[in-house]
Amino acid sequence: MKEFKNQLKRELQQDAPYTTELKQRLLQTKRKPKKRNWQVLSVSVAMCCLIGMIVYAQFAPQQSVQTANEGNPLLPIIKDVTALEVIKPQTAYLLGEQWMLHGFRMVIDEEAKITYGDYVAYYGPEGIVVSTVLGLANDSVTMDEGQIRVNGTILTVRGLGKKIGEAEQKDPFKNPYYFYEWGIQFTPFANETVDTAKDELLVYNKEDHQQLLKIKDAQLAGKVTAIYAPVELALTLTPEEQAVYEAFKTDYDLERLRGISPIAITKMFLLSESEQDYETYEALFTNVENKHTIEVKQYYETTKAVRQQLYTPELNRLMIASGFNGIEKASFEVRSETEGWVVYTGENGLPAKVRMEKNEQGIWQPSFSRPIYTPLE
């Protein structure tokens, strides 16, 4: 029996393919789990969140308020105001693309809801004023170098949204306040924070500074809902003049204008601008160079981009009609061998005139440009 036990022991000690692996598993010491340091983990998570927030704040777009129906819609231009209330503002500050309509009569609605970017009429010390709404009741509004923040959120309506630095001051496409600069010195911003009460609004105002103006609800006349402009562009050409005009647009040969009256050439000039055909407009402009014509051409070049990009066809025709209707009945006065004037009575009943120059070919050409705004020097 003893011999049998010894034999069995020797056999069990022999290495089989599975016994070696089994032995290793059985003899392997289990690792003790490490204790987690929850303080270190919490700090790590907090740091990751903080870094994420910083990165997001740096690269994510800032929140903004974009109201006035979210798209800065242009005010409609209407010709029939039956049963509507019409005002003629003493002053108007229309920030946005309709700044050029500040001199027209406007339709107001006393009951309309008012939001950021709307144009409102209110009673000021010297009459009715129209301006752009930059703050509502119970708001805290900050003006910082032209940027408007409402309760900490940037207002982006009507071209607003960014600070106006020195590089943007004289750029009409980057400075929404540009068109209310009438001198050569840029008017500084008040850079202030104004809080409104429950019965107050904030509007844009320009005096010694560009600033926020607080007005009471009791001062409100209403929200501006349309521009009242019954005038139609009254420039027509005779069939002969129209044929010359169309032929001239094919090759811009000034000889085609020979024998055409200075008044007809002036109408062609204005019609090309009303059609926003600036190539024809420039071809009709005088090629005579003197102090006057150089200044006019420089003015045109300065304002050209605004004419082309900010004026819709309807607004363009309206502005030309308001300035030049009456040329249909104009007379031509020769002042010298090379200078003449087209004289007419404007829409407002006042006398007006535009200058013409006779070129070396003996053909009269316009030497004026429709005034757009006073460019800052």
C-alpha positions in Angstrom: 0.0 0.0 0.0 2.8 2.3 0.8 4.4 1.7 -2.5 1.0 2.5 -4.3 0.7 5.9 -2.5 4.2 6.8 -3.5 3.5 5.9 -7.1 0.3 8.0 -7.1 2.2 11.0 -5.6 4.8 10.8 -8.3 2.2 10.8 -11.1 0.3 13.8 -9.7 3.5 15.8 -9.6 4.2 15.2 -13.3 3.5 18.4 -15.4 0.5 18.1 -17.8 -0.5 20.8 -20.3 -3.4 21.9 -18.2 -1.9 21.4 -14.7 0.9 24.0 -15.1 -1.6 26.7 -16.1 -3.9 25.7 -13.4 -1.2 25.9 -10.8 -0.2 29.4 -12.0 -3.8 30.6 -11.6 -4.2 29.1 -8.2 -0.9 30.4 -6.9 -1.3 33.9 -8.4 -1.7 36.5 -5.7 -4.7 38.8 -6.1 -3.9 42.5 -6.3 -5.5 44.7 -3.7 -7.7 47.4 -5.1 -6.2 50.9 -4.8 -8.1 53.5 -2.7 -9.3 56.4 -4.8 -8.5 59.9 -3.7 -11.9 61.6 -4.2 -10.5 65.1 -3.4 -8.0 64.8 -6.3 -10.7 63.5 -8.6 -13.1 66.4 -7.7 -10.4 69.0 -8.3 -9.5 67.4 -11.7 -13.1 67.4 -12.8 -13.6 71.0 -11.7 -10.5 72.1 -13.6 -11.7 70.3 -16.8 -15.1 72.1 -16.5 -13.4 75.4 -15.9 -11.1 75.0 -18.9 -14.0 74.0 -21.1 -16.0 77.0 -20.1 -13.1 79.3 -20.9 -12.6 77.8 -24.3 -16.4 78.0 -25.0 -16.5 81.6 -24.0 -13.6 82.4 -26.2 -14.7 80.7 -29.3 -18.5 80.4 -29.1 -20.5 83.3 -30.5 -21.8 85.8 -27.9 -25.5 85.9 -27.3 -27.2 88.8 -28.9 -30.6 90.5 -29.0 -31.9 90.7 -32.6 -35.4 92.0 -32.7 -37.4 94.6 -34.8 -38.9 91.4 -36.2 -35.6 89.7 -36.3 -34.6 90.9 -39.7 -34.4 94.7 -39.7 -37.2 94.9 -42.3 -37.3 98.1 -44.3 -40.2 100.4 -43.6 -42.8 100.2 -46.4 -43.2 103.3 -48.6 -46.9 104.1 -49.1 -48.7 106.7 -51.1 -52.2 106.5 -49.6 -52.6 107.4 -45.9 -56.3 107.5 -45.6 -57.3 107.0 -42.0 -53.6 106.9 -40.9 -51.8 109.3 -38.7 -48.9 111.1 -40.5 -46.2 113.2 -38.8 -43.4 115.4 -40.1 -40.6 114.9 -37.5 -38.4 117.9 -36.5 -35.4 115.5 -36.2 -35.1 111.8 -37.0 -32.3 109.3 -36.1 -33.1 106.2 -38.2 -30.2 103.8 -37.5 -30.0 101.2 -40.3 -30.5 101.2 -44.0 -33.3 103.8 -44.0 -31.2 106.6 -42.5 -31.7 108.6 -45.8 -35.5 108.9 -45.2 -35.1 111.1 -42.1 -36.6 114.1 -44.0 -39.8 112.4 -45.1 -43.2 112.3 -43.5 -43.9 109.2 -41.5 -46.9 107.1 -40.5 -47.3 106.2 -36.8 -49.4 103.7 -34.9 -50.2 104.8 -31.3 -51.2 101.3 -30.2 -48.4 99.2 -31.8 -46.2 97.1 -29.6 -42.6 98.4 -29.4 -39.4 96.4 -29.4 -35.7 96.9 -29.8 -34.7 98.5 -33.0 -38.1 99.9 -33.8 -38.4 103.6 -34.8 -40.6 105.6 -32.5 -41.9 109.2 -32.5 -41.9 111.1 -29.3 -42.5 114.7 -28.2 -39.3 116.6 -27.5 -38.7 120.2 -26.4 -38.7 121.5 -30.0 -41.2 119.2 -31.6 -41.7 115.6 -32.7 -38.5 113.5 -32.8 -38.1 110.0 -34.3 -35.4 107.7 -33.1 -34.3 104.1 -32.8 -35.3 102.1 -29.7 -32.2 100.7 -27.8 -33.8 99.8 -24.5 -37.2 98.9 -23.1 -38.8 99.3 -19.6 -36.8 98.0 -16.6 -33.7 97.5 -18.7 -30.1 98.2 -17.9 -28.5 99.4 -21.1 -24.8 100.2 -21.7 -23.3 102.1 -24.5 -19.6 101.2 -24.9 -17.9 102.8 -28.0 -21.1 102.3 -29.9 -21.8 98.8 -28.8 -25.1 98.5 -27.0 -25.6 95.9 -24.3 -29.1 95.2 -22.9 -28.9 93.6 -19.5 -25.5 92.3 -20.4 -26.5 91.0 -23.9 -25.3 92.6 -27.1 -27.9 94.3 -29.2 -27.3 93.5 -32.9 -30.3 95.2 -34.5 -30.0 98.0 -37.1 -26.3 97.4 -37.8 -25.3 97.6 -34.2 -23.3 94.9 -32.4 -19.7 95.8 -32.4 -17.6 98.5 -30.9 -16.6 101.4 -33.2 -12.9 101.8 -33.2 -10.8 104.4 -35.0 -10.6 102.2 -38.0 -14.4 101.9 -38.3 -15.4 105.5 -37.5 -15.3 106.6 -41.1 -16.6 103.4 -42.7 -20.4 103.7 -43.4 -20.7 100.0 -43.6 -19.2 99.3 -40.1 -20.4 102.4 -38.3 -24.2 102.6 -38.0 -23.9 106.1 -36.5 -21.9 107.4 -39.5 -24.7 109.1 -41.3 -25.5 111.5 -38.5 -21.9 112.9 -38.5 -22.2 116.2 -40.3 -18.7 117.6 -39.5 -15.2 116.5 -40.0 -14.8 115.5 -36.3 -16.2 112.2 -35.1 -18.6 112.7 -32.2 -17.5 110.7 -29.2 -19.7 108.2 -27.4 -21.1 108.9 -24.0 -20.0 105.4 -22.8 -22.6 105.2 -20.0 -25.0 102.7 -18.4 -28.6 103.9 -18.1 -31.4 102.1 -16.2 -35.0 102.5 -17.2 -38.1 102.4 -15.0 -41.3 100.6 -15.9 -42.7 103.6 -17.8 -39.5 104.5 -19.8 -37.7 103.7 -23.0 -34.2 104.4 -24.2 -33.5 105.8 -27.7 -30.5 107.0 -29.6 -29.7 110.7 -29.4 -26.9 112.9 -30.7 -25.9 116.2 -29.2 -22.4 116.9 -27.9 -22.1 113.1 -27.6 -23.7 110.1 -29.2 -25.8 108.9 -26.3 -28.7 107.1 -24.8 -31.8 109.2 -24.1 -34.4 108.2 -21.6 -38.0 109.1 -22.5 -41.3 108.6 -20.7 -44.2 106.6 -22.1 -46.2 109.8 -21.8 -43.9 111.4 -24.4 -44.6 108.7 -27.0 -46.6 109.6 -30.1 -46.4 106.1 -31.5 -44.3 103.6 -33.5 -43.3 104.5 -37.0 -44.8 101.9 -39.3 -44.2 103.4 -42.8 -42.9 106.3 -44.8 -45.4 108.5 -46.5 -44.0 109.5 -49.9 -46.7 110.1 -52.6 -44.2 111.4 -55.1 -43.5 109.5 -58.3 -40.4 109.9 -60.5 -41.4 112.1 -63.3 -38.6 111.8 -65.8 -39.6 110.9 -69.4 -37.8 111.0 -72.7 -39.3 111.6 -76.1 -39.1 108.7 -78.5 -36.1 110.3 -80.3 -34.3 111.0 -77.0 -35.1 107.4 -75.8 -33.6 106.0 -79.0 -30.4 108.1 -78.5 -30.2 107.0 -74.8 -30.5 103.3 -75.7 -27.9 103.6 -78.5 -25.5 105.5 -76.2 -25.6 102.6 -73.7 -24.3 100.2 -76.3 -20.9 102.0 -76.8 -20.8 105.2 -74.7 -19.9 107.2 -77.8 -20.4 110.9 -76.8 -21.0 111.8 -80.5 -24.4 110.2 -80.2 -25.4 113.1 -77.9 -24.6 115.8 -80.4 -27.7 117.8 -81.1 -29.5 116.6 -77.9 -30.5 119.3 -75.5 -28.7 119.8 -72.2 -32.0 119.2 -70.4 -32.5 115.8 -72.2 -29.0 114.8 -71.3 -29.6 115.7 -67.7 -32.7 113.5 -67.7 -30.7 110.6 -69.2 -28.1 111.1 -66.5 -30.8 110.9 -63.7 -32.6 108.0 -65.3 -29.4 106.0 -65.4 -29.0 106.5 -61.7 -32.6 105.7 -61.0 -32.1 102.4 -62.9 -28.9 101.9 -60.9 -27.0 101.7 -64.2 -23.8 103.3 -62.8 -21.7 102.5 -65.8 -24.0 104.6 -68.0 -24.2 107.3 -65.3 -20.4 107.6 -65.2 -20.1 107.7 -69.0 -22.5 110.6 -69.1 -20.7 112.6 -66.4 -18.5 115.4 -67.8 -14.9 114.6 -69.0 -13.9 118.2 -68.4 -11.4 118.5 -65.6 -11.4 121.6 -63.4 -11.6 122.3 -59.7 -15.3 122.0 -59.6 -15.6 118.7 -61.6 -12.7 117.1 -59.8 -14.4 117.8 -56.4 -17.8 116.4 -57.6 -16.2 113.3 -59.0 -14.3 112.7 -55.8 -17.6 113.1 -53.9 -19.2 110.6 -56.2 -16.4 108.1 -55.8 -16.6 108.5 -52.0 -20.3 107.8 -51.9 -20.5 105.3 -54.7 -20.5 102.1 -52.6 -23.3 103.5 -50.5 -25.4 104.2 -53.6 -24.8 100.7 -54.9 -25.2 98.7 -51.8 -27.6 100.5 -49.4 -30.2 102.0 -51.9 -32.9 99.6 -53.0 -34.4 100.5 -56.5 -37.5 101.8 -54.8 -35.6 104.0 -52.4 -33.3 105.2 -55.1 -36.2 106.3 -57.4 -37.9 108.0 -54.4 -34.8 110.0 -53.5 -34.2 111.1 -57.2 -37.9 112.1 -57.5 -37.8 114.1 -54.3 -34.7 116.0 -55.5 -35.2 116.4 -59.3 -38.9 116.2 -60.2 -39.5 119.5 -62.0 -36.7 119.1 -64.5 -39.4 118.2 -67.0 -40.2 121.9 -67.1 -36.7 123.2 -66.7 -34.9 125.9 -68.7 -31.2 126.1 -69.6 -29.1 129.1 -68.8 -25.7 129.5 -70.4 -23.3 131.2 -68.1 -20.1 131.0 -70.2 -18.7 129.3 -73.2 -18.3 126.1 -71.2 -20.6 126.5 -68.2 -24.4 126.3 -68.1 -27.2 125.5 -65.6 -30.4 123.5 -65.8 -32.9 125.6 -63.7 -36.2 124.2 -62.4 -38.7 124.3 -59.5 -38.4 121.4 -57.2 -41.1 119.3 -55.5 -41.0 121.6 -52.5 -41.8 124.6 -54.7 -38.3 126.1 -54.3 -36.0 127.0 -57.2 -33.2 124.5 -57.9 -30.5 124.2 -60.5 -27.8 121.7 -61.6 -24.5 122.5 -63.4 -23.5 121.4 -66.9 -20.1 121.6 -68.6 -19.4 121.8 -72.4 -16.6 119.4 -73.4 -14.0 119.8 -76.2 -16.4 118.2 -78.6 -19.0 120.9 -77.9 -21.4 118.5 -76.1 -23.0 119.4 -72.8 -22.5 117.0 -69.9 -23.7 116.9 -66.3 -21.2 118.0 -63.7 -23.2 117.4 -60.6 -23.9 114.5 -58.3 -27.0 113.8 -56.2 -26.2 114.5 -52.6 -26.1 111.4 -50.4 -24.5 112.5 -47.2 -21.7 114.6 -45.9 -18.6 112.4 -46.0 -16.2 112.7 -43.1 -12.8 114.1 -44.2 
